Amino acid sequence: MAAAIRRIASKSFAKFTSSSSLLLPSAILIPYRSIATKLFVGGLSFCTTEDGLTETFSQYGQVVEAKIITDRVSNKSKGFGFVTFACEDEAEKALTDMDGKNLNGRVVFVDYAKPKTDFGGGIPIARGPPEEPPQPKVLIDEEL
């Protein structure tokens, strides 16, 4: 099976392979393992690491990936992350057991991850000088 995966991967992902071994990220191999399920984990302590998250959730099954989302500028945790399991049953067990539990001094909330829908955003582009706000109309009573 590894040879079949290597053949498929070499066509599409030639830059990730080498002659001696297959060097593909685990996220690319997810479809070949089985159905993977991603969980959202919110309310994380800022001192929680990805290794700690992997260790905590690995008691429920095989963790494919654990990712803590960080701020681009400060590189500090935003307080949430994602854990991907190799099996739906393992993910469901982790969800029911870990939701509302204490992890590193904080109560964490676990739910199924939702697909990202907003791919735009960012900083808006300025298109000329700012417009002045409209002035309120003053009604003058001519009968004084």
Secondary structure as the mmCIF struct_conf table of DSSP 4:
data_model
#
loop_
_struct_conf.conf_type_id
_struct_conf.id
_struct_conf.beg_label_comp_id
_struct_conf.beg_label_asym_id
_struct_conf.beg_label_seq_id
_struct_conf.end_label_comp_id
_struct_conf.end_label_asym_id
_struct_conf.end_label_seq_id
HELX_RH_AL_P HELX_RH_AL_P1 ALA A 2 SER A 12
HELX_RH_3T_P HELX_RH_3T_P1 ALA A 14 PHE A 16
STRN STRN1 THR A 17 THR A 17
BEND BEND1 SER A 19 SER A 21
STRN STRN2 LEU A 22 LEU A 22
HELX_RH_AL_P HELX_RH_AL_P2 SER A 26 ARG A 33
BEND BEND2 SER A 34 SER A 34
STRN STRN3 THR A 37 GLY A 42
BEND BEND3 GLY A 43 GLY A 43
TURN_TY1_P TURN_TY1_P1 PHE A 46 CYS A 47
HELX_RH_AL_P HELX_RH_AL_P3 GLU A 50 PHE A 57
HELX_RH_3T_P HELX_RH_3T_P2 SER A 58 TYR A 60
BEND BEND4 GLY A 61 GLY A 61
STRN STRN4 VAL A 63 THR A 70
TURN_TY1_P TURN_TY1_P2 ARG A 72 SER A 74
STRN STRN5 SER A 77 PHE A 85
BEND BEND5 ALA A 86 CYS A 87
HELX_RH_AL_P HELX_RH_AL_P4 GLU A 88 MET A 98
TURN_TY1_P TURN_TY1_P3 ASP A 99 GLY A 100
STRN STRN6 ASN A 102 LEU A 103
TURN_TY1_P TURN_TY1_P4 ASN A 104 GLY A 105
STRN STRN7 ARG A 106 VAL A 107
STRN STRN8 PHE A 109 TYR A 112
HELX_LH_PP_P HELX_LH_PP_P1 ALA A 113 LYS A 116
BEND BEND6 GLY A 122 ILE A 123
HELX_LH_PP_P HELX_LH_PP_P2 PRO A 124 ALA A 126
BEND BEND7 GLY A 128 PRO A 129
HELX_LH_PP_P HELX_LH_PP_P3 PRO A 130 LEU A 139
BEND BEND8 GLU A 142 GLU A 142
#
